[in-house]
Amino acid sequence: MRLKVIACEVVARELYWCAARARHAVNITLLPQGLHDNSDVCRDHLQEKVDAATADRYDAVLLGYGLCNNSLVGVRAGQVPLIVPRAHDCITLLLGSKDRYARAFAEHPGTYWYSSGWGECRRKSGDPVEPRQNSGLGPTYKHAGYTELVAKYGEDNARYLADFMSQWEANYTRGVLIRFPFDGHLDLDTEVRRICDEKGWEFATMQGDLGLIQAGLDGEWDEARFLTVAPGRAVRASFDDAILAAEPTTPAPSGCPSQTGDRKCR
């Protein structure tokens, strides 16, 4: 079987690790982490890549995304089935299942998650869309310093923006680094522990689980863990434990073939 994989770059190391062990031929495209800050932008990027995966080249398209700020809502299967892990976000992919993530959240609801992908995405620049302050992995709001805010928006507005961008941190009391056997050389513990110390958060580590990613690449798409979207259908949020469901697509208006979700052609 030939698989086209379209994934967020935040899971790059984990995805490539599993791809090297996959039973099937895998072609991977990574998209910038910051895209899911704007669900419409992310959705359009995903749809473009999905549509480009034609039946003469691939047997299925696998997404390395969760629901991710509703970015997947409205994404249509193209010529081949679209496979989506049942996940709210990338943390589920790194912990191995939505059930394990739910248990971890119930035990420590004030947890902020870190991984190798968080560190690498955080240090690079040039993404077309800036990540949200409280989404994905790790804090990114300090990319713009207070002096830069003052220069751009003025003193009063800068003070308001700085306060607003810091409020999300009040909901967290704990930072957890998701570890894998292949990231020990990156010294992630030191970096994440320093951040937690600065914020007054408890620091902890948790062993990651690549079972969900590996199952996706191996074609083990049981209904409990994956949503299979047939051509002619699109992803929607299910608002229950299944997280995702499929529904018939609505034909796009004439002259607007790339329409996704509820966006209207202009």
N, C-alpha and C positions, 0 to 999 in steps of 0.2 A: 504494500500500500504506500502511496505517495501523499505526504501531508504538507500542507502549507501552514506554517505557524506564524501568527501575528501577535506580538506580545509587547508589554511595557518593558522598557529597558531596565527597570528596577529589579527584575527577576532574571537578568541576563546570565549571571554566573550559574545560578541554579538550573536554568533552562538548558544551557549548553552542557552542563554536567550530565543531565538526564538524556539529552539528545545523543551524546556519545554512546549511550547504552541502549538506545531505543531499538525496537524491533523493526521499525519501518524507516524508509527514507524521509528525511525531514529537511525542509527548507524554511529558514527562520528570518523574519523581518522584525526588527525592533523599532518601536516608536518612542519619542521622547516622553519622559515621566510627566512633564508639565502639561501635557495635552488634556488630561482629565480635569484640569482646573475649569475648563470650559467644555461642557458636555456636548454642545453643538459642534464645536471644532473637532473634538475627539471622535465623535460619531461620524463626521464626514471623512476624516482620515481613515478610520476603520473600514467604512463602506467602500472607499476607493480601493483599498488593498484587498478586501474580500471579493469585489467584482473583478479584480485583475487575475484571480486564481481560477483559471478556466479548466473545464473538464478534461481537456486533452493533456493537461499537465499534472493535475492533482485529483485525488479521490475524496478529499475532505479538507476543510479549513478548521484549524484549532486556534481558538483565541486564548492568549495568556493574560486574560483580564478577568476581574470580577464585574459586578454591576457598576462599580466605580463612578459614583456621583451621577448615576443614570446615563452614563455615556453609551451603554450598550442598548438602551431602550430605542427600538426602531431600526436597529441594524438588521438588514435582510440577508438571508442566505443567497448566494449567487448561483452558479451552475452546479455546485456540489454541496453536500450537507455542511452545515456550520456547527461546530462542536464548542460548547461553552461550559467551563466549570461552574458549578453552583457555588458562587462565592460573592460576598459583598465587595471585597477588595483584595488586594494582593497579599494581605496577611494570611488569608485562608490558604492561598497557594503555598506559602512558606511554612505554615503549620501543618499542612497535610489534609485538613478536612474542615468543613464548616462547623462540625460538631465540636472539634477540639478548640477552635477559635471561640465558639459560644461559651464553652466551659471556662476558658481563660478569661474572657470578658466578665463572666458572672462572678468569678473569684476575685478579680482585680479590675473593676470598671475604669479606674483612673490610669490605665496603662498606655504609654506611648511606645510604639514599636520601632526598632532599628534593625538594619541588616546591611550587608556589604553593598547592596545596590543603593541604599540610601546614601551611604558615604560617597560613592562614586558619582552619583547623579548630582549630589549637593556641590561637589567641587568643580564640576564642569560648567561651561557657559555656552550661550548661543542658541538655546532652545527658543522656538518661536512663541511659546506660551509659558508664562511664569507659573510655577506650582502654587497651589493654594497654601495659605498659612497653616491650615490644620488638616491637610489631606496627605495621603501617601505615607512616606516614612521619614520621620525626622523633621526638625524645625528648619524652615527656609526663609522666614520672614525677615531675617537680618541682612539679606542681600542688599537692601537699601538702608544706609545709615541715616541717623537723625539729621546730620548736616546736609545730606542729599535731599531729604524730604523738605527741609527748610528752604533750600535753594529752589526747589521746584514748586512748592505749594505755599510758602510763607510760614512764619513762626506759629501762628494760631492753628492753622490746618495741620502743620507738621506734628504739633503736640497731640492733637486729636487722633491723627493717624497712628502715631507711635503707641498711644494708649490702646487704641482699638486692636492693633495687630498683636498686642501682648496679652489681651484678655483671654485668648484661647488656652494659654498655659495654666490658668487657674484651675482648670478641670482635671489636670493631671498631677499625680503624686508619685509616679513610678515609671522608669524607663527600662524596657526589656530588649536586650540584644538577642536576635534569633541567630543561632550559631549552626554552622555546618562543618564537616570534617575538612573541607577544602579551603576554608577562609582563615585558618589560624595564623597564617603568615601576615595578615593585613593589620594586625594589632588593633582590631576594632574595639576590644575591651577598654583600652586606654582612652580612646577618643570618646566613646559613649559614656564611660564613667565620669570623665571630666565635664561633659555637658550636664549630666544628672547632678553632679556636685554643684555646679553653677546655679541650677534651678531649684536646688533643695529637694530633688527627687530621690527616692530609693532606686538603686541600680540592681538589676538582676539579669540573668541570662536564661535562655530556654533553647533546648535542642530543636532544631527545625526538622521537618519531615517532608521528604520529596515524593511521597507516595502519590499525591494527587497529580503533580506534574508528570511523573513517570507514567502513570496510568493513561494520561491524555496522549502522550507520545507513543505509547504502546497500543493504542486503539481499544483500551478497556473502558468503554463509554457506557457504563451502567447508569440507569436512570437516576439512581440515588445521588450520584456524584456529578453527572454531566447532563446538560440539556442538548439534545440533538435537534437542530432546526433544519427542516427539509427545504429545498428550493420552493419559492412561492410563499414562504413564511418568514416572520421577523421575530426578534427578541422583545419581550416585554417583562416588566417587573411583576412578580406574582403576589407580593405582599404576604408571604407565608414562609414556612420553613424551607420550601423549595427554592426560594429567592427569585428564580427565573422561570419563565414559561414562553411558549411560542404561540403566535397568532397569525392568521392570514394577512398578507401584505395588502396595503391600499395602493392601487395604481397611482403613480406620480402624474401630475398634470402634464399636458402636452408641452414640450419644450423644457421640462425640468426633470430629466431622467435620474438625477442623483439625489432627489429629495429623500430625506430620512426623518423619522420621528414626526413632529408636528410642525416643522418649519415650512414656510410657504415660499414658493418660487417668486422671485422678483424679476 
